[in-house]
């Protein structure tokens, strides 16, 4: 595969990620970004005595435990264990295993692609209304702390008609920490709390998870 002429975009908030603080894990993570295909293409993969053609989509690369470990100068077993951390605990990649090789898909690949230059930038008038980039909105819930999330739950819960017990159940479920210390809702690729609450209400009415779910719905002060 030809890697010349292609760049990847690394966000500064990587420094706050668990990966950044573990050198071998960071090495593997960056290795995957560099190996990923930037376009749909067919690649040759050696499978024992024969070579097969494999179609890769943008953001995919071929992982082999022995080959990847050799390229990184790591122990093969340790490399595989780190792959499980990135794909399992951190949910940044997905592995699809074939008989002789594994295709790795990088989630949110578009965020790693450099933004195309649109030429000279035009300075906006001070009175012009600033729009919030979509990426900024996505990152907001990724960096929320528990108190900020709790406030959002109560404010949106009142609008969606959740009772106090239902709000507590919703909050406790989505703030459960994972192995990396991130809360459950922060592992989601997208987050729109009102839609999540509507789904929660439907399931709660159907299965009765919350006792006294029809109790008083009052204004909660944060």
C-alpha positions as CSV (number, residue, x, y, z in Angstrom):
1,X,0.0,0.0,0.0
2,X,1.3,3.5,-0.9
3,X,1.4,5.8,2.1
4,X,3.1,8.8,0.4
5,X,1.2,12.1,0.1
6,X,-1.3,11.3,2.9
7,X,-1.5,13.0,6.3
8,X,-3.5,12.3,9.4
9,X,-5.0,14.8,11.8
10,X,-4.2,14.3,15.5
11,X,-6.3,16.4,17.9
12,X,-4.6,18.0,20.9
13,X,-7.1,16.4,23.3
14,X,-5.3,13.1,22.7
15,X,-3.0,14.3,25.6
16,X,-6.0,13.7,27.9
17,X,-6.7,10.2,26.6
18,X,-5.6,7.1,28.5
19,X,-3.7,6.0,25.4
20,X,-1.3,9.0,25.6
21,X,0.0,7.9,29.0
22,X,1.0,4.4,27.9
23,X,3.9,4.7,25.3
24,X,3.4,1.2,23.8
25,X,-0.3,1.7,23.5
26,X,0.2,5.1,21.9
27,X,2.7,3.6,19.5
28,X,0.2,1.0,18.4
29,X,-2.6,3.6,18.1
30,X,-0.5,5.9,15.9
31,X,0.7,2.9,13.9
32,X,-2.9,2.0,13.0
33,X,-3.7,5.6,11.9
34,X,-0.6,5.6,9.7
35,X,-1.5,2.2,8.2
36,X,-5.2,3.0,7.5
37,X,-6.3,3.3,3.9
38,X,-7.3,6.8,2.8
39,X,-9.5,5.5,0.0
40,X,-11.3,2.4,-1.2
41,X,-8.8,0.1,-2.7
42,X,-7.8,-3.6,-3.2
43,X,-4.6,-4.8,-1.4
44,X,-2.6,-8.0,-1.6
45,X,-2.5,-10.1,1.6
46,X,-0.2,-13.1,2.0
47,X,-2.1,-16.1,3.4
48,X,0.4,-18.9,3.8
49,X,1.2,-20.2,0.3
50,X,-1.2,-17.9,-1.5
51,X,-1.9,-14.2,-1.9
52,X,-5.5,-13.0,-1.7
53,X,-7.1,-9.6,-2.7
54,X,-8.8,-7.8,0.1
55,X,-10.9,-4.7,-0.4
56,X,-10.3,-1.9,2.1
57,X,-12.6,1.0,2.8
58,X,-11.2,4.4,4.1
59,X,-10.1,4.0,7.7
60,X,-9.3,0.3,7.5
61,X,-6.0,-1.6,7.7
62,X,-4.8,-5.2,7.8
63,X,-3.6,-6.4,11.2
64,X,-1.5,-9.4,11.7
65,X,-0.2,-10.1,15.2
66,X,3.3,-11.2,14.2
67,X,3.7,-8.7,11.4
68,X,2.5,-5.7,13.5
69,X,4.5,-6.7,16.5
70,X,7.7,-7.0,14.3
71,X,7.1,-3.5,12.8
72,X,6.7,-2.0,16.2
73,X,9.5,-3.9,17.9
74,X,7.0,-5.3,20.4
75,X,6.1,-8.7,21.8
76,X,3.3,-10.3,19.7
77,X,1.3,-11.3,22.7
78,X,1.6,-7.8,24.2
79,X,0.6,-6.2,20.9
80,X,-2.5,-8.4,20.7
81,X,-3.4,-7.5,24.3
82,X,-3.1,-3.8,23.5
83,X,-5.2,-4.3,20.4
84,X,-7.9,-5.7,22.7
85,X,-7.7,-2.6,24.9
86,X,-8.1,-0.2,21.9
87,X,-11.0,-2.2,20.4
88,X,-12.6,-3.5,23.6
89,X,-12.1,-1.2,26.5
90,X,-11.6,2.1,24.6
91,X,-13.9,1.2,21.6
92,X,-11.8,3.3,19.2
93,X,-11.4,0.5,16.6
94,X,-13.2,-2.6,15.5
95,X,-11.6,-5.9,14.5
96,X,-13.2,-8.3,12.0
97,X,-11.3,-11.6,12.0
98,X,-10.8,-13.7,8.8
99,X,-9.0,-17.1,8.7
100,X,-5.6,-15.7,8.0
101,X,-5.8,-12.0,8.7
102,X,-7.8,-9.3,10.5
103,X,-9.4,-6.1,9.1
104,X,-9.3,-3.2,11.5
105,X,-11.8,-0.4,11.2
106,X,-11.1,2.9,12.8
107,X,-14.2,4.6,14.3
108,X,-14.8,8.2,13.4
109,X,-12.2,8.1,10.7
110,X,-13.3,11.4,9.2
111,X,-12.0,13.2,12.3
112,X,-8.5,12.0,11.5
113,X,-8.5,13.3,7.9
114,X,-6.9,16.8,7.4
115,X,-9.4,19.5,6.6
116,X,-9.1,20.7,3.0
117,X,-7.9,24.2,2.5
118,X,-10.4,26.5,1.0
119,X,-7.9,29.2,0.0
120,X,-7.6,32.6,1.6
121,X,-9.7,33.1,4.7
122,X,-12.1,36.0,4.8
123,X,-12.3,37.9,8.1
124,X,-15.9,37.9,9.4
125,X,-17.6,41.1,10.4
126,X,-17.7,41.5,14.3
127,X,-21.5,41.6,14.2
128,X,-21.7,38.3,12.3
129,X,-23.3,35.5,14.3
130,X,-20.8,32.8,15.0
131,X,-22.0,29.3,14.2
132,X,-20.9,26.3,16.4
133,X,-19.0,23.7,14.4
134,X,-20.5,20.2,14.4
135,X,-17.2,18.8,15.8
136,X,-17.4,21.1,18.7
137,X,-20.9,19.9,19.6
138,X,-19.7,16.3,19.5
139,X,-16.8,17.0,21.8
140,X,-19.0,18.7,24.4
141,X,-20.5,15.6,25.8
142,X,-17.1,13.8,25.6
143,X,-15.6,16.3,28.1
144,X,-18.6,16.6,30.5
145,X,-18.1,15.9,34.2
146,X,-20.7,14.2,36.4
147,X,-22.1,17.5,37.8
148,X,-22.6,18.9,34.3
149,X,-24.2,15.7,33.1
150,X,-26.5,15.6,36.1
151,X,-27.7,19.1,35.4
152,X,-28.4,18.2,31.8
153,X,-30.3,15.1,32.9
154,X,-32.6,17.0,35.3
155,X,-33.2,19.9,32.8
156,X,-34.0,17.6,29.9
157,X,-35.8,15.1,32.1
158,X,-38.4,17.7,33.1
159,X,-39.0,18.5,29.4
160,X,-39.4,14.9,28.5
161,X,-41.7,14.1,31.4
162,X,-39.4,11.8,33.5
163,X,-40.2,11.3,37.1
164,X,-37.5,11.8,39.7
165,X,-36.8,8.0,40.1
166,X,-36.6,7.7,36.3
167,X,-34.1,10.6,36.2
168,X,-32.0,8.9,38.9
169,X,-32.0,5.5,37.0
170,X,-31.1,7.3,33.7
171,X,-28.3,9.1,35.4
172,X,-26.9,6.1,37.2
173,X,-27.0,3.9,34.0
174,X,-25.2,6.4,31.8
175,X,-22.5,7.5,34.3
176,X,-21.3,4.0,35.0
177,X,-17.5,4.2,34.5
178,X,-15.6,2.0,32.1
179,X,-12.1,0.5,32.3
180,X,-10.6,3.8,31.1
181,X,-12.5,5.9,33.6
182,X,-14.8,7.4,31.0
183,X,-18.5,7.3,31.7
184,X,-20.8,5.1,29.6
185,X,-22.3,8.0,27.7
186,X,-18.9,9.2,26.7
187,X,-18.2,6.0,24.7
188,X,-21.1,6.9,22.4
189,X,-20.2,8.3,18.9
190,X,-23.2,10.7,19.1
191,X,-25.3,11.9,21.9
192,X,-28.7,13.6,21.9
193,X,-30.1,13.3,25.4
194,X,-33.8,13.9,24.6
195,X,-33.8,11.0,22.1
196,X,-32.1,8.8,24.6
197,X,-34.7,9.7,27.2
198,X,-37.6,9.0,24.9
199,X,-36.1,5.5,24.3
200,X,-35.6,5.1,28.0
201,X,-39.2,6.0,28.7
202,X,-40.6,3.5,26.2
203,X,-38.5,0.7,27.6
204,X,-39.3,1.7,31.2
205,X,-43.1,1.7,30.5
206,X,-42.7,-1.7,28.7
207,X,-40.5,-3.5,31.2
208,X,-41.2,-1.5,34.4
209,X,-37.6,-0.9,35.4
210,X,-38.4,2.1,37.6
211,X,-40.7,1.7,40.7
212,X,-43.2,4.5,41.3
213,X,-42.3,5.9,37.8
214,X,-45.6,7.9,37.8
215,X,-44.8,9.8,41.0
216,X,-44.6,13.5,41.2
217,X,-42.7,15.4,38.6
218,X,-41.3,18.5,40.2
219,X,-38.9,21.2,39.4
220,X,-35.4,20.2,40.7
221,X,-33.0,22.8,41.7
222,X,-29.4,22.2,40.8
